[in-house]
Amino acid sequence: MRPLVLAALLASTAHASTLTPPVLPLFVRTPYFNSWLGNAREEPWHKWPMFWTGAEIGFGILVSVPDNNKVYPLLGRPHDSLDEDTEDYTLSYSSFKGAKYDASTTNLTYTIPAPSKSPDASHLTIILSFLSPVTPTSTLRQSIPAAYLTVYVEGAFDVNIYVDVNGQWVSGKHESIIEWDLKQQEAAGPTEALKTWSVKRQVEQVFTETFDQPEWGELHFTAPQDVRHESGSSAQLRQRFARTGTLENELDDDFRGIMDEEPVFAFAKEFKLAQKDSTSTENTCDSVLFTFTFIQDPVTQYASARGLTFMRPLWESWFVNEARLIQFHYGDFVNANHLATNYSEQLRIDAYQSGSTNYVDIVALSARQIMGATSFSGTPESPLLFLKEISSNGNCQTVDVIFPAWPFFLYTNPRWGAYLLEPLLEHQLSGQYPNKYSMHDLGAHFPNLTGHADGRDEYMPVEECGDMLIMGLSLVNSMTYDTDEEAQSIWSTIGSKADYSAQSDKAFPLTNLGAHDDIAYIDDTWGGGAKGVKQAKKWLDGSYGLWKQWVGYLVEDSLYPHNQLCTDDFAGWLALQTNLALKGIVGIKAFSEIADLLDRTGDAEHFRKISESYLAKWEKEGISREGSHAKLSYDWYGSWTTLYSLYADALLCFHPSTTNSSDTEDFASSRHPHQKPLLPSKGSNGRTPITKDFIPHHIYKIQSKWYSAVMQKYGLPLDSRHLYTKSDWEFEAAAVASKKVRSEILDRVAFWLNETVTDRAFTDLYNTEGDGGFPNPYFFARPVVGGHFAFLSLERACGGGGKAMSVFDELDEE
């Protein structure tokens, strides 16, 4: 018995979520292990849980009370299999007390009335706790495609819990023949003896999907040895549990189709909560832990430098087989939960300080969704992180999807951002992409990262070049800090600070895991001091020609971008886009800083001058005649746009009038101007100090005022063409607006989240008027919600302390 567990859990969620989104994450780890509670504003037994597409998946939970033979559904619709007219049991319904969530956990709480035999007993409380841990200090743990379900109970009478899953986790086709087995594992070290259901297609179709659901991979459903188990038809098992409160430890070996007498794989746990003294009504707590693991090997195929390669999951580098992985993961619950709680709590503190309680809920809801679009692969010497453009078109490693998600990675773990960029860099450096601008994606549909040897990927040349250069410099900035307080991510400072760069040809290996606070498998620090400058230079040296190639394209086409798409491709082709041009110009400036770090002084000065001259011309072309706002395009008079590319200027510390703590006078005392050095000295970050604002401050000011004027019911529209918006760009625009406008945008997005009729995981594209629904196209569950972390990443930029964002607080009053 664990009498303090439930009380502690309730306390930890007391200050948690207050918003009521329509959908909540359950298990969200990869593009294919991605399950959601689709009716989060209602009782969880009204609908089955769903895959991110909205397709139902079989996942049912029941509870029975032996003292009165009542059975209650908790999750899904397993009660559809029960008879309502029977003397063996009575179908009843609990009181659902609601859902709470943080960045890693969703808790569903229920109460069940005491049976008549215990008239003085209080209601029994049950919490279903779904944990998909976000662990920024432990990439090893983050790479494991597994999650936890803990069932907590507290009461004074006995109950039994039943959990089952079906084959919809491993195939999108109901007719697929599946096979299964029950595997027993003896206790090992801290891990108790286990039993695991393993389910997969009888004939797997590697790298194949049906409506985005995988046709390869194996689900492992694990429980402690002392629970009961059984496989068989769904109706048979659920009815048996309703009658008897248990299962028969039998295995149905008739392999068949997913919906052919629907085979399910179940565990049942008996909780003896009643005291031996029959008159006692004192509550007792207990719990049971289940784990769910979805193994795919290989995870993708990738056109690497050595050719098309079947990519293994990263976890295989540390665990010799699936059994060892499952055993480790189950026994690691306390550590994983501790690391995830640390992240969630720090996120809560930071989000509240930079936004509000609403902002806490929004970023907490977004975190698992972002990581749920990714799969870790490669080896510890060369880790890779593959990403699926979920729901919009399924592209692989889409640059302009990684880009809006980027604030999350900067705040949480910039190392993971490096692992996202690496496949794009390796592929293009190997000469497999023919165009001189950056590619849009690595493959038309995940998991097939086969490239575009014909160069006919989606045409966004300025967008992708600008995105890559901005992300490249921001990654360099995240490595080149002096003190822990100045780090872009506080989790970057955890772990060994030793410099292991000489031990590997790669800049960012994972070969030196250590321990921290008695928890093993913790990453070493990300950058910092001389180590960080050395890492940054090592990373850029081998790819400098590619970065220079991209900036060359921007010099040709960013000031007056010809007719092309930008990241908001659903809005259509358009020439002379003001926001797109600004992104390209910021990209040119970013390259000049990259060149400066590598002591390419000629390139640095050349491209710095170009960016400055382009910016002056951009302001004349892109700002309205009356000087009140940015136009959608240079020649579209009367139009306006959300100028979210301003965010990159602030994030990259190009606004030194507020972000530099040092004197911004030019390089030498004004008393002796004749003594100025020919070249300024470099700072500890390996770069020449930036001494003047790149984008003038008044541009931020006019945009902030304009946003307030065009705000709608549910937020800030994207531009003057439509009333729809993109939430990622809303948050980037808000981060560099006045505090008043920032709060207004944030509160309206929260208002939308409470009222929207959308019925999928957090959409980034929605209507700002009406019912807040999908405008068509339908975007949902996409990783671009990483843009919601824009406040947090900007607060930590440029030496931390909130300097990079606080300057904009009083824009309206200036």
N, C-alpha and C positions, 0 to 999 in steps of 0.2 A: 504494500500500500504506500502511496505517496501523498500524504495529507496536505502538503503545501503547494503542490504543482498547480492545481486549478486556481487557487487564490492568487498565486504569482502571475499566472497567465492573464487573469482578469485585470489585475492591476496594470500589467504592461500594455493592455489595450484600452485602458480607461481614457487616455488622452488621444486615442487614435482617431481615425477618420470620422468626419462629420458630413461630408458630401455623400450623395446617393446616386452614383453612376448606374446606368442601366445594365452593365455587364462587369463582372469581377473576375480576376485571374484565379484559377485553382492551381493546376500544374502548368507552368510556362517556362520551358527551358531551351527548346530548339524550335525550328520551323515545323517539326513533325511531332514533337512532344509538347503540345500546346492546347490545353483544355481550359474552358471558361464556364462560369456560372452565368447563363444567358438571361436569367430573369431576376437580377439581383435586387430589384425593388419589390419582389413578391416572395412567397414562401418557396424554398428551394426544391420542393417536391412537385411543383406544377409542371416542370419541364425537365428533360434529360440535360445533363451538361453537354457542352458542345465543343467541337473543334473550332479553331479561329474562323473558319469559313461560315459557321452557323450549322454545319452538319452535326446531327446528334451522335454522341458516343455513349456506349453502355457503361455506366458507372452508377451503381445504386447502393444506398445505405438504408438499412432498417434497424429498428430497435424494438425489442420485445420485453414485456414485463411479466415474468412467470407467475406472480401473485394474482394477476387478474386476466391473463391470457390476451392482453391487448398488444397489438403490434402497430408501430408508428413508422411511416416513411420519413426519412430525413433529407435525402438527396436523390434526385432523379425520380423516375416513376416505376420503381420496382413493384409498387402496390397494384399496378395494372395486372400483374400476374396472380393477385390474391382474390379469393372468393369473398364477396361481401355478405353472402348468405350461407353462413356455416356456424356450427356450434363449437368448432375447435378453437377459434380465436375471433377477436373483434378488431376490425380495422379502425384505428383512431388517428387523430392528428395532434401533434404537439403544438405548443405555443412558440412561434419563432420570434426570437428577441432581436434579430437583426444581424448584420454583417459589419465587421470591423477589418480594416486592412492597414498594413504599412508597406514598405518597399519590397518585402520578401514574403509576407504572410497574409493570408485571408482567413479570418475566424468566423464561423457560423455558430450562433448560440441558440439553444433550444431549452425549454423546460417541459417536464412531463409531470402530471399530477400524481400524487401518491395513491396507491391502491387502497381500497376500503379496509383491507387488513391492517393498514398502517395509518389510521385516521389522524394521528398527531404528527406524522412526518411531513416535512416541507417538500415542495416540489423538487424533483431531481433535475440537475443542470447537466447538459451535454454540450461540449464544444468540439466541433470538427475544425481542426487547425491544419491548413494546407500551406506548407512551407517550400518555396522554391528559392533557396538562399542566394542572395547577391553578396558575394564575398570578394571585395576589391583587393584585399591583401593576399588572397590565395587563388591564383589562376588555376591551380590543379583542381581545387574543389569546384570552381566555376565551370570547368570543362566537363564535369561529370553530368551526363544527361539523365538526371534522377531527381526525385523530389520526395518529400515526407508528408504523410498524413498521420496526425496524432489525434486519437479520440480520447478526450478527457471527460470523466464523469464525476459527479459529486452528488451524493444523496444518502438516504438511509434505507433504501430497499434495493433488491437485486434487479439487474437488467442484463440483457444480452445484446450484443452488437453484431450485425451482419454486413459485410461489404462484398460486392461482386463487380467484376468487369467482364466485358465480352470482346469479340474479335474486331470491333470497329476501331480499336486503337491501332491495328496493324494493316488495315486495308480500307479503301474507300468503296469497295465493291461488296455488296451483300452476298453475292454468290461465290466469293473467294473461299476456297477450301483452306481451313486452318488446322494446325496441329498444336498440341500442347503437352506439357509434362509437369510433374511436381518434383522438385529437387530439394533434398534435405542437406543441410550443412551443419556440421558439428560446431560447438562453441570454439572460438579462436581469440585469444587475447581478451580485449574488453568487449568483444561482440558475443552475445549469447547465441545459442543454437537457433537456426532459422529454417524456415521452409519457404519455397519460392515457386509460384506458378510462372511458367514460361510459355508464351503464346506467340505464334508467328504464322505467316502464310506457308502452306505446304510447298508451294513453288514460288519463291520470291522473285520479283522483277526489279532488279537493282536499278537505281536512278530513275524510277518510273513513279508517276503520280496519277491519281484519279481525283479530279477536282481538288488538287493541291494536297490530298492525303497520300501518305506514302504507301507503296506496294512492296517495300522491303523493310526489314527491321523486326526486332523481337521485343515484346513487352515482358518485363519481369515484375511480378507483384509479390512482395515479400512480407512475411509476418514472423513473429516469434514462434518457437516450436510448440508452445503450449496452447495455441489456438487450434480450433477444429477447422478442417478443410473439406471441400468436395467440389467436383466438377460435374456438370450435367445440364439438362435443359433448364432455362431460366425459371419457368413456371414450377417445375418440380422442386428445385432447391429453395425458392422463395416461400413456397407453400409449406415445405417441410420445416423451414426455420420458423415460420409464423405459428405452426402447430406445436413444435417441440423446443424452440429456442436454441437449437444446435444443428450441427451437420454430422455426417456419418463417416468422415475420413475415407471417402471412396473416390476413385478416379474413373470417369467415363472415358474410354479409349476409342470411341466411335468418332473419328475425325470427320468433319463435315463442313458445310457452308456456314457462314457467319450467322445467317438468319434461318438456317435449316434446323428446326427445333432448337433455336438459339442456345448454343452452349455458353455457359458462363462459368467463371472460376472464382470461387468464394472462400472467404474465411469468416469464422464466427468466434467471438470472444465472450466468455461469461464473466460478469463482474459481480462478485459477492460483496455487496455493500452493507447488507443488514448486519447488525450487531448480534452476537450470540445471545445477549440479553434481549429477549423479544420485546421488552418494554422500552428499550432505548430508541430514541429518535435522533441520536447524534449523527451528523453527516460524516461520510467517509469519502475520500478521493481515490481515484485510480485512473490509469491510462493504459493505452496500448499503442504501439508505434508500428505503422506500415510504411514501406517504401515502394516507390514505383520507378522503374528504370526502363528507358527505351533505347536499346542498343542498335545502332546501324554501323556496319563495317563492310564496305567503305562508306564514308559520309557524303563525299562528292567525287566527281571527276574534274580535274583541273589541268588546263593547258599551261603547265609550268615551263621553266626554262629547259628542262630535260625532255619535254614532250607531254602528251596527254597522260596523266597519272591518276590512278585510283588512290584517293587520299584516306588514310586511316584516322580514326579519332585520336585526339591528343592524349586522352587518358590511358591509352594502351601503352604509352611509354613508361608508365609507372605500375601498371597492374597486368599480370601475365594473362589473365583471362577474365571473363565476365563474373565468375563466381567470386574471385578475389575483390573485384570492384564492388559488387553488391555487398559483400561482407564488410569491406572498409566503410562504405557509405552508410550502412545501417549503424555500425558502431561509432561513426563520427557525428552522430546527431547533435550531441551536446556542443562540440566544437563548431560545427557548421551553424547551429542556431546562435551561438555566441557571436560569431563573426557577422552573421546577417543582422543580428540585433544591434550590434555596434554601428553598422552602416545605417540602418533605419533610424536609430536614435540621433546620430550626428546629422543625417539628412533632415530630420524633423527640426532640429535646433537651427540649422543653417537656413532652411526654407522659411521658417517662421521669422527669423531676423531679417531676411531679405525680401519677404513678401507678406505673408499672413497665414492664418490657419488654413484658408482655402488653398494657398500655394503648397502647403505641406501635403495636403490630400492629392493635389494634381500631380506633383512629382513622384509621390509614393505610388500612385496608380500607374505611372508611366514606366517605372524602372524595370519590372519584369517583362513588360511588353517589348522593350528595346532588346534585351538580351534574348528574348524568345525568338528573335529573327536570326539568330546566329548559331554557328556550330564551330567548336574549336577543333583544329586539325594540326597536322605537321608533327614536329618532334620538339623536345626541349631545346635543341640547338637552333631550331628554326620554326617557332610556333606561328600558326596562321589562324585567322578568324574569318570564316566565311559567312556572308550575309545574304539573306533572301529579301527581295523587295516584295514583302507580303501584300497581298490583295490587289495592288494596282496593276502589276503585270508579271510578277514572278522573276524579274531579271536578277542576275547574280552580281553582287559586289557593285551595285549601282553607285556611281560617285556622288550624284546629286540626291541620293538617299542617305548615304553615309554622312554627307555634309550637314544636313539639318539635324541628324542624330548626334553630331560631334560634341555639343556642349555637355551631354551626359558623360561621354568618355573622358573629356578633359577633367570634369569634376570627380568622376568615380575612379577611373584608372586609365591614364593616358597610354599605358602599355598596350591595352587592348585596342586602342585606336591605331597604334603602330602595326599591330597584327592584322588589322583590317586593310591598311594601305599596302602592306607588303605583297599580297598576290597581284595587285594592280601594277606595282612597280616592277616586280620580277617578270611578269608577262610582257610588259612593254619594253623593258630593257633587253629582252631576248629577241626582239625584232619581229614578234608575231602580229603586231598591229601596224598597219601601213600608213596611217594618217599622222600628220605632224602635231595635231592637237591631242589632248588626253581622250582616251576612250570613255564612253558613257557607262559601260558595264562589261563584265567578263563572260557573259553568256545570256542568251535570250530567256532561258528559264532554268531556275534552280532545280536540281543540284548539278546541272551540267555546265560547268564553267569552262566551256570550250573555246571562248574567245570569239573574235570577229576578224578572221584573216582577210576577209574581203573589205573590211573597213566600213561596213554598212550598218553599224549600230545606230541607235537613235541620235539625231543630229543636234547636239548641244555644245558646240566647240568652245565658245567663250565661257559658258557655265562650268564645264568640267575642268578647263584649265585654271580658271579662277578658284574653283573649289579646292583643287589639289594644292595649289600654291598657298592658299590661306591655311588649309589644314597642316601642310608641311611646316610652315613657320610656327603655327601655334603648338605643334608637337615639339619643335625645338625649344620654344619658350618654356614648355612644361618640364623640360630637362635641365634648363640652365637657370637655376635658382641658387642662392647662397645658403640661407637658413631654412629650417623646417617651416617656420611661420610664413615664408614667402612662396612655398610650393603651390603649384596649380591645384594639386590634389593632396589633401592631408594624408591619404593612404599611401601616397608615393614615398612617404618618409619612414614607413614601417619596414623593418627587416634589416638585413646586413647592409652596411654602407660601404663595404669593401669594393674595390674596383677590380672586376673580373674580366675586363674587356680584352686583355691579352690572351685569355684562355680560349677565345672563340673568334672565328672569322665574322660572325654575325654581331650586329650592334645590340640586339635585345634578346639574348638567350634566356632560357628558364632553367639553367643547369645548376644554379646555386641556391636552391631552396633551403630555408633554415627554420628555426623555431622562434616564436615570440609569445610571451606570456604562457609558456608551456604548451603552446599549440604548434604542431609540426606542419611542414609543407607551406611555409609562408614565403612569398616572393622576396627577393632582395629589393633595396630601394630603387626607385626610378629617378635616375639623374641625381642632380645636386652637386654643387661645387665643381671642382675640376673634373670629377667623374662625369658629370652631366655634359659639360662642354666637350669632353672627349667622345662620349657616346653620340652626341649630335653630329659632330664632325665625321665620325666614322660612318654614320648612317647616310649622310649627304654626299660624302666623297664618291661613293660608287655609283651614284645616280645623278650627279650634277648635270651631266649632259642632257638628261631627260627634262629636268626642271628648266634648264635654259631653253630647250626646244619649245616647251609650253609657253614660257614668257615671250619668246619670239613671236608666237602666234598671237598672243594678246596685244603686242605692240602693233601688229598688223590690223587687228579687227576689233579691239575692245572699245576704242573711243567712239567709233561709229559702227556698231555691230549690224551686219547685214541681216536680212530676214532669216530668222532661226528660232528654235525653241529655247526656252529657259527651263529651269527645274519645274516651273508651274506649267508643264506641257499641256495639261487639260484645257488651259486657256487659249491655246493655239499659237501659231507662228506670228511673229511681229518683228519688224525692223526697228532699230534705233531705241531699244528699250533702255530707259534711264537707269533702272535698278541693276540690270544686267551689265551695262557699261561700267557702272561704279564698281561692281564686283571685279570686273576685269582689271580696272585701274588699281584697286587695292591689291589684286594679285601681282601686278607688276612691282608695286612697292614692296610686297612681301618677298619677292625674289631678290630685290636689292639687298634685303637684310640677310637672306640666305648666303648671297655672294660675299657679303661683308664678314660673316662668321668664318667663311673659308678663305679669307684674305684674298679674295678676287676683287681687289679694289677698283680696277677698271670697270668690271661689270657692275659692281655695286653703285658706283657713281653714275654710270651711264643710265641704268634703269631707274635709279632714284630721280634723276632729272626728267626722264620721260614721264614717270608717274606724276610728278608735280606739274609738268606742263599740260598733261592730259586732264588733270583734275581741274585746272583753271578753265579749260575749254568745256569740260563737262558741266561745270556750274552755269556757264552761259547758255548751254544748250538744254540742260535738263530741268532747270528751275523755271517756274512760271514767270511771266512778264512782271507780275506785281510782286514777285519774290516771296510768295506765301507758302509754296509747297513744291515738291517734285512732281513733274508730269509723268504719266505712264510711259510715253515715248517722246522723243525730242519734238516731233512734228504733230503731236496729238494735243492741240490746244483745248483747254477746258477739262483735260483729264487729270487724274492724280493716281498715285501708287503708294503702297506701303514700302518705304525705302529701307527694307530690312538689311541691305548690304552695309548700312552704317555700323551695324553690330560688329562686323569684322574689323573695322577701323579701331574701335574701342578695345576689342578682345586682343588684338595684336599690339596694343600699347603704343599706337600711333597718335595718342592724345596726351603728350607729356606735360602739358600745362597743369594737369591734375594727377597723372599717374606716376610721375617721377618725383621721388623724394629729394633728389639732389637739385642743386641750383641749375636752372635751365639756361643760364647765360652761356654764350659761345665760349667754351673751352679754355679761356684764360681771363684773368682779371681785366675789367674794363679800364682800369687805371693804366694798363700797359698794353694797348691794342697792338702795338708794333711787335710784341713778344708772342703773339699767337703762334702755336706750332703749325708746321705745314700740314700735318695730319693729326687729327684728334686721337687721344689715347683711348684704348678699348677698355671696357668695363670687365668685371669679373665674369660676365656671361659671354665673353668672347666677341662682343660686338661694340661698334661705335655708338655712343649714347644718342638717342633721338632727342633733339632739342627744340623742335617746334611741332605744333599740331599739323597733321596731314590734312584731314578734312576739317574745314573751318567750323568753329563752335556754333556759328549762327545757323548752319544747316541742320544741326540737331534741334536747335530751338524752333525753327519754323515747322519742322516735321512734327514735333511734339504737340505744338498748338493745333496743327492741322488734324492730327489723329483725334483730338478731343472734339473737333467740329464735325467729324464724319462718323463718329461712333454710332453703332446700332444696338439693338436690344441685347444681342448675345455676343457682342464684341466688335472688333475692327475689321471691316471688309478688306479683302486683298487689294482691290483697286476699284476704279470707277466703272468698270464694265459690268460687275455683278455684285450681288449682296452676299455671296459666299466668302468664306475666309479659310485660311490655313492656320491652325493653332500654333504650329512651330514658329511661323514667321510673326505671328502676333506677339509671342513671348520675346523674340529677338528685337522686335520694334519697341516693345514695352521696356526692355532692359536699358535702352538708351533714350528713353523719354523721361519727362518729369515724374516725380514721385506720385503726383496726383493722377496723371494719365496712366502710369504704370498700375496703380491700384484700381483704376477704373476698368482697364482691360482685364486684369486678373479677376475682379469680381464678376464681370460679365461672362467670362469663360466658365467660372464656377457656377453661375446662375444657369448657363446653358447645360452644364454637366448634370445638374439636378433635374432639368426639365426636358432635355432632348428626347425625341422619339426614336433615335437611332437604336438599333438592337444588336450591335456588334461591339467588339472591344474598341476602346477609345479611338474615335475617328479624328483625323487631323484636318479633314475637309468637311465643312458643314455650313448650313445657311444661318446667317446672323439674324434673320427675321423669321416670322411664321412659327413653325413647330421645331425649328432647329434641326431639321432632318438632313438626310443626304441630298446633295444637289444633283448627283449623277455626273461624274463617276462616283462609285462607292468605294471609299478608302476606309479601311479599318485595320486594327491590329498591327499597324506599320511601325517600324522602328524610328521613324522621323519624329516621334513624340520626344525623342531625346532633346529636341529644341526647347522643350518646356524647362530644361535645366539652364536656360540662358542666363537667368539672374545669378545662379550659383556659380557657374563657370566664370562669369565676368567679375563677381565679387572676389574670386580667388586669383584673378589675373593680375599681372603687372605688380607683383610683390604682395598681393593679398591685402587684407584689411578693408576691402570694399571700396578702395580708392577709385578703381576704374568705373564704378557705377554711381557712386555718391555724387560725383560732379554734375550729374544730370538731374539730381533731385529737384533743384529749384529753377529749372529752365523756364517755367511759366512766369516766374517772378522777375526774371532778368530784364 
